[in-house]
Amino acid sequence: MATAALPAVPAGFTGRDEDLARLLPVLDPSAESDLPVVICAVSGLGGVGKTSLALYAAHRAVREGWFPGGTMFVDFRGYDDDPVTADQALLALLDGLGVRGPDLPQTPPAQYSLYRTLLAERHDPILLLLDNASDPAQLTPLVPGTDRHRVLITSRGRLTELPARLIDLDILRPEAAADLMDKSLRLSDDRDDRATHEPAAVAELTALCGHHPLALQIAVGMLRKRRYRSIGSLADELRDTADRTDALGLRPILDSAYGQLPEDQARLLRLLSLAPTAEVGTDAVAALAGLAAGQAPALLEALASSHLVTPVPKGGSLRWRLHDLVRAYGAGVAASSPDLVTEGEAARGRMLKFYRWWAQDADAALRKKSERPGPEHFTDRAEALAWLDVERAGLVASVRWSKDDLYADDAVRLTLHLMEYNLNWRRDCAEWLAISRPACAAAHRIGDRVAEARILNSLGFALRELGQTAEAMDAHAHARTLYRTTDDPHGEASAWNNIGLTLGDLGRVDEAIDALVHARDLHHASGHRNGEAAAFLNLGTALRDAGRSTEAIDAYSRARDLHHAVDDPAGEAMTWSCLGSALWEVGRSDEAVQAHTTALRMFREFGDWESAGWQLVALARMREAANDPAEARAHYLRAADVFTQGNAPVEAAQVRAAADALT
């Protein structure tokens, strides 16, 4: 039996080096194995390149001389309406072994007996490539009874029932997808160098194809037909098309996969397609689908076995990712009838409420107080921050549902619970603009003036941090007016506080001090000690800017004591830091060192590594000023490590350079 029994490897095969590194050692007949028969099963989403990988590996094995007994290939057409049965495949395999005509036994039992005998008698290894199987029943009767031979199987589902090495094939990496597109274009016309000249368009087009090999090959076919048009023009068309899965030839595959799912799995798949992001945690999936927490994992694992979702370990938990094109397909199904639209709306509402309540508990943990009765989901800040970090993309994306009145109220509440995390812990002001603007519009639309004012005030803070001071002043002034109309003196004081900060940025220091004094007095009158502490802290900075250092130290000290009294370690740590700088400026160096050391300890305790790094920088500069370069260098190097831990590589590089300058 010759190697011609193997089909050719499809053109443009690329990007599977890691998968081949796992597959080829299993195929090698000289490798030792504890299994009676060595089977390798490659599984993955339809069109992801399973057959291409298997054929490439098989041809490579033949070139290495591993299978002198030959190769045999059977396409089981497992997902067609009329798949090949084991009995039918057996006839093809016997024919490959030279048994045909009068030599062929008349009954299936006799045929199987002869097949097993022939394989047992063959001492030279044979490779059986059993392609596109859907059911272990198609395969089990055909597995040889000896470990001399090798069996390579491809299937869309994970064939966990077989004693096989399982290899899950995923989409291509972006660079491999771009390489496939370039190679495939050049194969048909060696002068077609469009991919070289349009790298940005190639990146977009491959992303629109979901880096899926079959979709990429179909896109290449489109490009071949339009030889004198740009790659970007096709990307533009696909971006605007109503159904990319149809345009890229994947709809029949996805229709087949979806149609074979039990109803509970099909329902979960289409609801997952409506989640705010392609990757979702198990608890969020349960909320989306209205399932008990224990029901979701089994359904998700079943979908993963069909390669319709991908399990992704992250942060000590398991998350579930939907391929972009599967997600687009599922969303199309969810919009295909009024009943399914209603089902989807209810699912999104459940998920948004889940995010809202969990974010509220996380917010309470960050602030060390609870805003509602009942058990919290987080025992401490570290747990709350870990959850917020993992769910961050989904939380941000779900806030954008606020544009729909059906979800506006929950999206606005969610936004308010993300304020402390985003602005004070992660300090991502650009992200906050993306969150707060639609949420502010939703609050205005539903007539929630208190929420609108709070979000406007925070929006102004983010704008000021980004250097957009004029827009920040407008936002704070508008928030102040809204707070007045709602008779909220604490909110009005908060707006005055931010107005004072913005005036300070504009260099209007005396006006800033007046505004911050007014904020402090309003907070004090309303009994809001947290707000009063924040106003004292900011007033201290304004007084320093005005050259009134003694008054600034007094304001910082009052702020520190108030933050401590209300159990606000983040505010207390920041105040210790500012106090240390002010003390250093007036020559009280021992007290300054103590203040920065205290701030360093507190920032470390609750995981604010970047702020901790800056305390070490301050201490290093103090040691430099005291003519102690060795100790200064040690502080700089410690700061570099802390910045690295806090994912601040630029700052880490800067302080390492400062340390090197002292050697």
Secondary structure, DSSP 8 states (H G I E B T S, - for coil): --GGGS----TT--S-HHHHHHHHHHH-TTS--SSSSEEEEEE-STTSSHHHHHHHHHHHHHHTT--TT-EEEEE--TTSSS---HHHHHHHHHHHTT--GGGS-SSHHHHHHHHHHHHHH--S--EEEEEEE--HHHHGGGS-SSTTSEEEEEESS--TTSSSEEEE-----HHHHHHHHHHHHHHH-TT--HHHH-HHHHHHHHHHTTT-HHHHHHHHHHHHHTTTS-HHHHHHHHHH-S-HHHHTT-HHHHHHHHHTS-HHHHHHHHHHTTSSSSEEEHHHHHHHHT--TTTHHHHHHHHHHTTSSEEEEETTEEEEE--HHHHHHHHHHHTSSHHHHHHHHHHHHHHHHHHHHHHHHHHHHHHTS-SSSS--S-SSHHHHHHHHHHHHHHHHHHHGGGGSTTTHHHHHHHHHHHHIIIIIII--HHHHHHHHHHHHHHHHHTT-HHHHHHHHHHHHHHHHHTT-HHHHHHHHHHHHHHHHHTT-HHHHHHHHHHHHHHHHHTT-HHHHHHHHHHHHHHHHHHT-HHHHHHHHHHHHHHHHHTT-HHHHHHHHHHHHHHHHHTT-HHHHHHHHHHHHHHHHHTT-HHHHHHHHHHHHHHHHHTT-HHHHHHHHHHHHHHHHHTT-HHHHHHHHHHHHHHHHHTT-HHHHHHHHHHHHTT-
